[in-house]
Amino acid sequence: MNKITKKLFFYFMTVASVLTVIVFAGFYGIFRHYSYQHHEMELHRRAETIKLRLESFMNSCVATQELGAYVKVLDDISMADAYFVTHDGKSYTCSCPCNNTIVIEKEPDGEVKEFANAIFRSGEYTLKKSRDEKGRAVLYAGIPVKEEGVTTAVVAIVDSFDIDQGSFWLSIGVLAVCLCLAFIISAFLASFLTKRFMAPIHKIASTVNELASGNYGVKTEINDNSEIGILAQETDLLAEKLAYASKEEERMEQMQKDYIANISHELRTPVTVLRSSIEALYEGMVPEDQISLYHGQMMTETISLQRLVDDMLELSRLENDGFLIEKEEMDLLMVLEDAVRSIRMIAEERQIKVHCEKPGEEWNCTGDYGRLRQMFLIVLDNALKYSENGRNIWIEAKERGEDYYISIRDEGCGIPYEKQKYVFNRFYRSSGKEADGTGLGLAIMKNIAKHHGIEIRLYSEEGKGTKFSFIIPVNHGK
């Protein structure tokens, strides 16, 4: 049993102990109260019985002898000390027809006299509680006795009150046994409930330990609406997030490896060509008439190598969330027209027609002119690369609701559906056909759009062409 289980068990048993004491004290109090109340009712009943009997004797002219005899045995009848007291505080005396006076030798003490006077004044049944020298409870019950409608005497019953010890201890014994049984059962229930309460906590702790050891596939499997259930749900959510983070970490590591492999592959070709050309020239193995050809090849590879490095640096800057580009007010249609003008000459050499449909008014927005131009040029350059001679490129610019909409569609080889999600990755080329470029263009384009709040949509069908759409918020950057 761990510490928290011991604490919970101790708390349960403390509560059970307190409840046991409360029940015992409550039972004792109720028992005493009920005993007092029962004894008071019994004294009242006796006093009423004696009163009625005495009045019947006193109101009969021939029952004087019986009255005297009855008064002498009042103690036995009331089962306590009984007094028959007159107004002057003395015992009641009566005369029989033979002129003999019946005297009651039992005289009341001062406290009984005082009690009797109080009854004479109130004229009704009275009960008084007191204690004797030994501290025992004493009950005084008194009732007026009337002769021809006039109160002439008082019956006072004095009885010491003691709880029936036999009944009391029997009741206490039964209660003690019941409480002991209840306490034992409570101990078992407390142990069971504590373990039941702690079970989900232990499960959560075990799950957390598994998570700490790197096993992110574990679940608490606890369905509960309590606070513990909420904690279990949060633990399961943490496990899911850790599992996702672990997969993302693995993916990022794989991307890093792929990136390094791609860079190595892209750098290997120009570096190999440059090294072989330089070695050939250095060792004098190149004929005089081919030296210029080697120089040209070296220049071409150097330009390709520089473009690759520039694209890598550009992409690295754009992928940095903290990188801020300089924005200014501009005409977006002018940027698009500038990009189209730059590729028209190359398109004409390959008999590719560029159709541009745009509105006549200006499209005012804020952005980086050079990078937006680069974004459109990347798409247009790809459209030229993957289109056969004599094909068409369609450019459309129009407003859609509160956004600017620009689409660039070619009639090239298209991109298979399963490969479309990879086209924005670094060094990825969707077509098996060899094409010039670093494989970083679309990744750069995507990041330029991201910094300008532009949404890019790709539509492509293999063998039928590709369409890139740009959705530019009208008020972006303002």
N, C-alpha and C positions, 0 to 999 in steps of 0.2 A: 504494500500500500504506500503510494507516494505521498508527498507532503500535502498537496492540495486535497487529495482524497481523505487524508486523516483530518484535515481542517473541516471539510464538509461533514464528515461523520461526527466530529466533535460538536459542530454547530447543531446538527440534527438532534443529537442526544441531549444537548443543553436545552433545546426547545422542549424536548419530551420531558425532561426533568422538571422544568418550570411549569409545564402544563400539569404534571403529576401533582406537584405541590399545590397548584391552584385548585385542582379538582378535590384534593384531600381537604384543603382549608374550606372550600365551598361546601363540601358535604358535611363537615363538622358544624359549620355555622348554620346550615339549613336544618340539620338534625336537632341542634339545640333550640333553634327558633320554633321548629315544629313541636318539640317536646313542651316548651313553655306554653305555646298557644293551646296545645291539647289540654295541658293541666289547667290553664285559665278557664277554658270552656267547661271542663269537668267541675271546677269549683263553682262556676256560675250555675250549672245545672243542680248541684247539691244545695246551694243557697236557695234557689227558687223552690226546690222540693220541700226543704225545711220550712220556708216562709209560708207556703200554702198550707202545710200541715198545722203549723202553729196558729195561723189565722182561723183555721176551722175549729181548733180547740177553744181559742179565746172568744170567739163569737157564739159559743154554745154554753148555755148556763149549766149543763150537766156534765161537762167534760173537763172540769177543773182538775179532778184527780188524774185524768189521763194526760193533761197538759203538764202537770208536775212531773209525772213519770217520763214523759217524752223529753222534757227539758233536761232531765238528769242524764239521759243517754245521748245527748246531742253529739258528744265526742265520737261515740261509736257510729252514729248515723252519718256524720260528716267525714269520718275517718281522719279527723284532725282535731286541733283544739278549737272548740266552738263556744261562743259566749252569747248569752241572751241578755242584752244591756238596755236599761231604761234611760230616760232623759237625764237623770241625775248621775249617770255613770255607774250605777250599781246593777247587780244581777236582778233579773225580773223575779218578783214574788207574787204569789197569788193565793187567794183564800178559797177553801172548799165550802160547800153548803153547811157543813157542821162547824163552821167558824174556825177551823184549823188552818193556820197559815203555812203554805209550802214555801220553804226557803231554799234557794240554790246557793250552796256554800262556795261555789267556784266564782271568785271575784276577778273582774278584768284588771289588768295592769294599766299603767298610765298610757302606753302607746295604743292599747286597744280602746281605751276611753276616748282618746283624741280622734282615733279613726271613726268610732261610733258617732261622735259629735259631728264630724264631717258628713256622715250619712244623714243624720237628722237634718242638717242644713240643706243638703242637696235633694233629699227625698227620693233617691233612686239608687240602683245597684252601683257599687263602687269597687274598684280593684286597685290595690296598692302593692308596689314592689319594694322590698327592703332587704337588709342583710343583718344577720345576727352577729354575736361576738366572734364566732368562728369563721365568719365570712361567707356563710352559706346563704343562698337566696331564700327569702321568706316572702310568701304571698298573703296579703290580707284581702279577703273577699267579704263584703258586707252588703246587706239588703234590708230595707225598712219593713217592719211588720205592722200592719194596720188593724186596729180594732174599731169596728163600726165606722170605717173610712178615715180614722185618725191614726197617725203614726204614734204608736205608744212604746215601741221597743225596736231594737236593731239586732239582727243575727250577724255576728262577726265570726268568720272562720279564719284561723291562722294556721297556715301549713308551710312547712319548710319544703323547698323544691330541690330534689336531687334526681339527676338523670338516672334512668334505669341502667345500672352498670352492665348487667348481663346483656340486655338488648344493644346497648351502646357498643360494647366490645365485640359482640357478634357482628354488628354492622361494620365496625372498623376492620375486623378481620377479613370479612368478605370483600370490602373495598380494597384493602391492601393486596389481597390475592389478585383481584382484577387488575389493579394498577401494575403489579409486578408482571403479570402476563402481558398487559398492554405495553409495558416498558421493554420486555424481551422481544415482543413482536415488532415494536418500533425500531429496536436495534437491528433486527434482520432487514426490515424494510429500508432503514437508513443506509445499511450497507449495500443493499441491492440498488436502491435509487442513486446512491453516490456513484457506484460503478457504471450504472446506465447513463448518468449525467456526464461522467468523465469519458465514456467510450468515444463520442465524436471528437472530443478535445484530443484524446490520444491519437485518433485517426488523422486529425489535422496536423498534429505534431509529427507523425510518421511521414505524412505527405510532404511537409516542409523539409524534413531531413532528406527525403528522396530528391526533392528539388535542389537542395544544397549540394547533393552529390552528382548533380547533372542529369538526373532522370526526369525529363520534363513531360513525359507521357502519363504520369500518375494523376489520379483524380481522388478526391475525398469520397465521392459517391454518397454524400449526405444530402438528403432532402428534408429540410426543416425550415419552418417560417420564423423560428426564434433568432435571437442574436447569434447563437452558435451556427445556425444555418446560414446566416448572412456572412459570417466569418468563413465558413466552408466555401460559399460561392465566390468570395473574394480570393480565397486560396486557389480555387480552380481557375479563376480568371487570371491570376498571377502565373499559374502553370502554363496556360495557353499563351500568354504574352511572352513568357520565357522561351517556350517552344518556338514561337514565331521569331523571336529575337535570335535564337540559336540558328534557325534555318536562314534568316537574313544574314547572319554572320558567315555561315557557310557559303551562302550565295555570293556575298561580297568578297570572301576569300577566293572563290572560284573565279569571280569577275576580275579580281586583281591578277590572278594567275593567267587568265585568258588575255587580259590587257597586256601584260608583260610579254606573253607569247606572241600576240598580234604585233606589238611594237617591234619585237625581235624579228618577226617575219617581214614586216614592212621595211625595216632598216637593212635587213640582210642583202636584199637585191641591189639597191644602189651602192651600198658599201662594197659588195663583192665586185660589181662592175668597175667601180672607181679603183679598187685595189688592183684588179687584174689589168686594167688599162695603164695605171701608173707603173706597175711592174714591167709590163711589156715595153713601155717607153723608156723606163730606167735602164733596162737591160739591152736596149737597142734592137729589139726584135721586130719593130714596126717599120715597114718600108717608108721611104720619104713621102711617097705619094698618098699614104694612108694616115700620116700623122695628124692632119687637120680633121680627118674623120674621127679619130680617137678623141681629139680635143672636143669635138662637138658632142660625142657620146658622154664624155665626162661632164661637160656643161649641163647636158640634159639631166643626168643623174643627180648632179649637185642641186639643180633647181627643184627636182622632185624631192630630194632629201630636205631642202629648206622649207618646201611647202608642207611636208609632213610635220616637221618640227613646229612651224608656225601654227598649223591646225591644232596640234596637241596643246600648245601653250594657250591658244584661243579657247579651246574647249575646257581646259583646266580653270581658266579665269571665269568662264560663264557658269560652270558647275558650282562655283563657290557662292553660297547663299549670301555672303556678306559683300560680294562684288557689286558695286553700283555703277550703272552705265549713265552716261550724260544724256539727258533728254532735252528736247527743245520743241517749240511749235513748228509744225511742218505740214505740207500737203502730201498725204499718203499716196494719192494717185500719181504725184510727181515722182515719188520713190519707185513705184511700180513701173512707170514709163521709162525711167532711167535704167532699171534692170532689164526691161525688154529690149531697149535700144542696144544694150551691150551684147546681147546674144543674137541679134538679128543678122549680123554679118556672117557669123558661123553657121547660122541656120540657112542662109541663102546659099552658102557654098555647098550644102548638102540637099538643096532643093526642099527644105523643110519650111512650110509656111507657118508663120506665127500670127494668129488671129487674136486681137485684143479688143474686147468690148468693154467700154467704161463710160461713166456719165461725164458730162461736160463741166459740172461744177467742181469746186475744190472739196477735198475730204480733210478737214483740219483735225489734227491729233497731236499728241506729244510723244516723242520717242527719239531714238538714236538713228539718224538718217543712214549712216554708213552700215550699221548692223542690220537694219530693216532691209536695205538694198541687198546685203549679203544673204539674208534669209530667202528673198525671192530668187536671187541668182542661183542659189544651191538647187532649188527645185527646178528652175529652168534648165540648168546645166545637166541635171539628171535626166530631164525629159529629152534633151538632145542626145545624150549618151546612149539611151536605151531605145531610141526610135530609129527605124530604117529610113534611108533616104527617100525623099518624096512624100513623107508623111506630114501631119499637121499637129500643131500645138494650139490649144484653145485657152484663152485667158478671159475671165469674166469678172467684172467688178460691179457690185450693186449694193444697195442698202436693204437690209432685212430687219424690219422693226427698228430697234434702237442700236443695231450693230452694223458695222461694215462687213461685207462678205466678198472675199476674193478667192477664186478657184483657178487652178492651173491643171489642165488635163492634156495628156499626150496619147498617142496611138502606138505606144511601144509594146514591149514584150509582156508587161504586167508583172504582178507579184502574186505568187500562190498564196491562198488564204492562210495556210498554216504558218507561213513565214512572215506575214505582215506585222505580227507583234514584235519582231526582232529588228525591223528596219531602222529604228532609232538607236540601236546599240552601236557602240564603237566598233569600227573596222568591219561592220557587217555589210556584205553585198548580196542582194537578193537574187541576182541573176548569175547563172553559171558563165555567162559571157564575160570575157576580159574587158575591163573598162578602166580608163585612166582615173586616178583619184586616190585619196588616202583612206576612204571608208569612214571618214569622220564628219562628212558634210551634213547628213541628216541629224546627227547628234548635236552638232553646232546649231543647226536651224531650230531644233526643238528647244534648246536653252535660250536662244535669242527670243523666241516666242514667249517662253516662260517669263522672262524679265519684262516683257511688254504686256503681259496679261492676255495674250492671244491664244485662242483655242485652235488646235490643228486637228483636222479629220482626214483620214486616208480611205480612199475607195479604189480598189484595184481588182482586176480580173485577168487571170493569166491568158496571154495571147491577145488581149483586147485593149490594154492600156491602163494607165494609172491617173488618179485625180487626187490632188492635195487641195483642201479647202482651209482658208484662214478666216476665223471669225474674230474681228477686232472690235472691242467696245468703243462706242463713239466718244464717251466721256473719260476714257481711261487716261490717267495721269493728270487730269485737270483738278 
